[in-house]
């Protein structure tokens, strides 16, 4: 059976309106090509036979394959592009169906949410190239490729040590699951999605976090900078914001460290949920305003353990080294 890995790169990540209203840096497509090239080199060095890559209007994987001087077979998936997050979801579905052993993603929180909709049980290596990167990590492309390779090759002990099942936040409308977020769900006091991004802290009413962590950018940072926030990330958090609350400084977008007013908050355990009472409003999922809600609708958010399987690059490579993967035979008697 061919050992294969998927690569899903979002050409639009790192380019949204927060470059105008905040101070986000532009992550251009040339740098994404550079990263994919190094991912391919890492995969090739560790014996991956085939890569399935998503098609996109920028031709990221095509250009990376042309520049990488390797014999590794790189095949582009064939499906009609919609130039939206649906392309990443469709690519993940096709890769999972084709039996890839791991998927490397290049994007931000939204890209990985789109991939999580389609990847099923296939582990992902999320490489950060977005704006609010609470879910993906900044990792060198070569290492991302090597980690994906040892997971895809099913090296004994690697999956047990280097892959974890992540959490997600399920959004239910009138009792029916309509969407989910990997990092945060925010009730934002606007009637329309508009440009998608959030940058006005005065309009943030409710924040639900899968795990509060300091050191992130966006709504996820709000819970992470409370004194009570733990470092282990074992619990989610529900926060209500508004007039009369305790002022807290948080980096809600790149370069925007703003004061938010915390009225009340509580921990969330897996399986627990709460009701969004701010309406009309728009729900932002992982930093993108997407889901308008009406006062007549019952909107609930539940912390779930049904997120994607995620590769911890360092742990996976450590487990592979302990299995002797990187020791080469000298050819002696």
C-alpha positions, 0 to 999 in steps of 0.5 A: 500500500502506498504511504501518502500524506496530504498538504492543504495550503490556504492561499488567502490566509494571512491577508484579511482586513486585519492588515488594515484595521490592525497591524497584522503582517502579510503572509505572502504566497511565495513564503507559503511555497517555500514552506511547502517545498521544505515540507516536501523535502522532509517527507521525501527524506523519510520515505513518503511515496506520494503527496496529495495536495489541494488545488488553488488559484495561486498554484502553491503546491505546483510551484513548490513541487517544481522547485523541490529537487525530489522524486516524490510523486505530488498529485493535485486533487481534481475538483471545482474550486469555490475559492472559499473555506469549502475548498479546504473541507473538500480537499480534506474529505478526498484525502481521507477517502484516499487513505492518506496517513497525515495531513499538513495544513498551512493556514490560520484557525479558520483554515484548520476548522475547515479541514477539521470538517472533512479530515475525519480521523486523519491526524493533522500537522497545523503550520501557522500562516494565518492571523489569529494562530491559536490552533496552528503552531509556528514550526519549520516546514522541514520538521512538519514534513518529517513529523507527518511522515513518521505518523503516516508510516505508522512508526510504533509508538509515534501515534501514541506519543505524538498525536492527541485528540483535540477539543472543539466547541459545538454550536447548536441552534434550537437543539441542532448542531449547525457548526463548530469552532476549534478555539473560540466562539464569540457573540459579536453585537453586529447584525451582519458578518460584514468583513468577517474579522473582529476588532472592536472590543466594545461589541464583544458580548460573550466569549466561549473558549475551548482552552484559555491560553496566554500567548495567543492573539484574538478572543482566545487571549481574553480568558488566557490573561485572567489571573485564574487561567491555568497553564494546563488547558484542561478546561474551557471557559465561558465569559460574559463581557459588557459595561460594569465589568472588570477591565482587562487588557488583551491582544484582540488582534495583531498590534491591538492591545485593548481593554475589555470588560469582564462581567462574569466567567466560569469554567467549562468541562467537556460535555458542559454547555451554555446559552448565548443570550445576546441577540440579534448578533453574529457568532464569530467562529475562530475569529471569523464572523459567520453565523447571524442569530435572531432573538427567537433562536435558542443558541447553545455552545457545548465543549466537546472532545470531538475535535481533530487529531493533532500531531505534536511535532516534537513529541512525534519526532522524539518517539520516532528517534526512540524507535531508531528511525533516524539510525542508518545502517553502515552496511558492515557485516 
